[in-house]
């Protein structure tokens, strides 16, 4: 193997640049040429690429997002688009591809692998919804962003006896919401995986204010409801002033945490090593302290990663 390529696809997350840096440096150290594909799979369609060297990835460890950029690509959902992307890779002389991204990106990588080009997937999704890895790139940084925001909210909420409803990313997976609820000491956690009773929540909020507690924070995963709707219902039921915060894309950005930098370095190096060792068609993941491999086919067919029930139990026991 002489030439490999790497791309970042789907939603960006902090830690992608650390991973790119590791891929490029590990590839060069192994005598490979590394091609960076710009704008994700769209770059494969449009032949947007560059040969990368150590200067290409200099001074990017501390940067959020991805220097290769990312984009959605409708053409990759068609047979003609998939064939064109694969033919363009072969035309570049690429013998292996590393795809960094979430569920849709890994599915795209697996589709290219089936076209005869070895692919290694790296899970990058702040939702932590990708199976067969304890954690994905960007999760730790996103959690730190959320907790920092909620800590600040608590200060102003206490000053005005208010309840804040905080909307957090997580369309199908409530991991961020549950983990942030525990870490920030929020009062309630609403996630798509579990039903919730707003009347019970309002009774609890009323009790808290009667006890003299000066603030309440309700965390809502976007897949469980909209912050504005929840806040209006709470206000109508208990009559207390409520405010909403939709953290949105703020959660994705910012300098990656040490954990995400280390994880990116480990994932990137492992991806290169496994391409060299002809282990294509796999996703690297973290299991405990170890890097593991799982078939991309298995990953893409397994659906959303389930939340650890012990995490849910812990969150529920602390909500008193």
N, C-alpha and C positions, 0 to 999 in steps of 0.2 A: 504494500500500500504506500502510495507516494503523495496523494492529495486528498484532503478531506474538506468538508464544508460545515459551517455552523450557522444557524439562524435562530432568532427569537420571534415567537409568534403569539397572537392573542393578546390578552391583557398584560401589560408590563408589571413588573414587581421588582422591588429592591433585592439585590443579590444577583440579578442577571448579568450585570457587568463583571462582577467577581467571577462568575462562571465562565463568561467569555474569555476573560484574562487567563483563567486556568486552562481552558481548551487550547488557546493559541500557544501559550508557553509550554504546555505539556506536549502539544503536537510538534512544535519546533524542536524541543529537546529530544524527540523521538525521530527526528529527521524528516518530518512531514511538512508539506506546504499546506497552510490553512487558508481557506477562502471564506470570507464573511459575506453572507447573503443579506442584503439590506431589505427592510420592510417585510420581513417574514416570507410566507409562501408567495406573496405577490411579487417579491423580488425574484423568485424562481421563474415565474411566468414572464416577467419583464426583463430578465437577465441583468438584475442590479446586483453586482458583486464586486468585491475587491480582495486582493491578496493581502493578508494581514501579517504583521511582524510585531516585534516587541514594542516598537513605538506606537503601533496602532492601539495597543491596550495599556499604554503608559498613563498613569494618573487617573484611572477610572474606578479603582476599588471603592472609593468613597462616594461615588455617584449613584443615585437612584436611576430607575428606568433602564433603558438599553441604548447603547451607542449605535447599534445596528438598526434601531427603530423597529416598529411592529405595525402590522396592518391586517385587516380582515381580507380574505380572498375568496370571493364567491366561485371563481373558476376552479378552485381545488375540489369543489363539490361535484364537478362534472368529470366524466371519463376523458373528454378531450383536454381539459385543463390539467388533469393528473398526468396524462401522457406527455403533454408539453413540458410540464415541470420536470419530469423524469428525463426526458430527452435533453433538456437544457443542462441538467446536471451532468449527464453523460458527455455532452458536448464540451463542458468545461474540464473534462477529465477527472471529475470527482469520483472517488471510489468508496466514499463513506460519508454519511450525513449525521450531524448531531442537531436535534430539535429540542429547544428549550421553551416550554410553555405548558398550558393547561390541557384539559380534556380534549378539546377540539384540535389542538396542535398535535397532541400525541396520536390522535386518529389520523391526521394528515401524514404524520411521519410513518405510521404503520402502512398506510396506503402506498407511500413511495417505496417502502421496504419491499412490498409485494411486487413492485415493478422491477426488482432485481438490484436495488441499491441498498447496501447495508445501512440501517438507521439505528441510532441509540437515542432514546428519549430521556430528557431530564425534566422532572416535574417542577413547574413554576406556577404557583397559584396561591394568592393570599387567602383564598377561601379554605385551603387545606382539605379539598374535596377529592383529591386524587388517591385511589386505593393503592395498596402495596408500598406505601412509604409512611413512616410515622409523621413526617412533616415535609412540606414542600418549600421551595424557595420563596422568600418574601413573607412568610407567615409571621415569623418572629418580629420583623421590622414593623409590619402592619399592626400587630398587637401592641407594640411599644407606642406607636402613633396614637392608637385608640386610647390607651390608658393615660397617656400624657394629656390628651384632650379632655378626658373625663375628670382627671384630677383638677384641671383648671375650671371645669364646669362646676365642680362641687364647691369651689370657693365662692363663686357668684350665686349659686343656688342657696347656699347657707345664709348669704347676706339678705336674701329676699324671701325666704320660706317658699321656695318653688320646687316643683317637680319638673325634671327634664326628661324628655323622651329622645333617646339617641338612636338614630338609624345607622346600622352597620351593614357593610357588604356581606352577601351570603344568600344568593338566590335559592339554592337548594340545600345548602349546608350551613348549619348554625354554629360551627366550631368557633369562629372568631367571636361571636356574641357570647357564647358560654365561657370561653377562656377569659375574655375581657371582663365579663361580669365578676368572675372570681378574683382576677388580679386587681380590678379597680374598686371592688367592694360595692358594686351596684345592688339595687334592691330587687330587681326583677329582670328576667331574661326571657324574651319571646323568640322562639326559633321555629322553623318550618317542620322540624322532626317531631315536635310535641304539641298537642293541643293546649290552649291556655284559656282561662276563664277571666274575662276582664272585670266581672263583678267581684270576684275574689281578690283580684289585684287592687281594685279600688277600696275594698274594705280594709285591706292591709295598709294602703297609703293613708287612709283616714285615721287608722289606729296610730300610725307612726307620728302624724302631726299632733294628734291628741296627747301623745306621750311627750311632746316637746321636741321631737327631732326636726331639724331645721331644713332638711332637703331630702329628696328622693330621686334616684336615677333609674329609669327603665330603659333597658337595652333591647332593641328590636332588630332582628335580622331582616333584611329587605324582602326575603322570601316569606316572612311571617306577617307582613303588613307594612303600611306606610306610617311613618312617624306622625305626620299631620293628622291622619285619621284616628290613630290611637290617642294622641294628645287631646283631640276634640272630644272623644268619648269619655276620657278621664275627667276632663273639665266639666262636662255636662253631668256626670254622675256625682262628683264630690264637690264641685264648685271651687276647687283650688286653682290658682294660677299655674298654667303649664307653659313650657317653652319646648321647642323642638330644635334639634341639631341633626342635620344630615351630613355625615362625615364624607360620604362619597369618595372621590378619587384622592382626597387627602391621605387616605389610608395606604394607598399604593406607593406614594412617593417618599422622598427623603433618603438620607444617607443610610445604607444598610447597617444593621446591627452586626456585632462581632460574630454572632451565631450564624447569620445569613452569609457573611463573608467566608467563614470557614466551611459552611455547607456547600456554597458555590464552588469553592476551590476543590473540595473532595468530589463533588459530582462531576465537575469538568474534567478532572484528571482521570477519574474512573471511566468516563465516557470515551475518552481518547484511547485509554488502555484496552478497553473491550472492543473497540473498532479494530485496533491492531491485532488483537487476539481472535478476530473473526467471530465475535459474539453479537452480530447484528440482529435486529429485531427484538431488542430488549429495552427496558427502562431501568435506569439506576434509581435506587431508593434508599432510604435510611430505615434500618430496623435496630432499635436500641442504639448501640454505638457503631454498628457495622453497616457498610455499604452492601446492598444486595441487588440482584438482578431479577426482573420479572418479565416474562414474554409480553411484548406490546399488545399482542392479540388478547391475552388474558386481561391486561389493564383496560383496554378499550371496551371490552365486553362486560366488565364487572360493575359498571355504573358508579354512583357517587360513594365515596368513602364514608362509612358510618362513624358517628361520634362515639368515642369510648363511653360506655354506660357509666363507668366509674367517675368520669368527668361530670356527667349530668347529675349523678348522685351527690357529688361534692358540691356542685353549684346549688342544688336544691336544699341541701342541709345548711348551707351558709346564708340562705335567704330568710333570715329571721329578724 
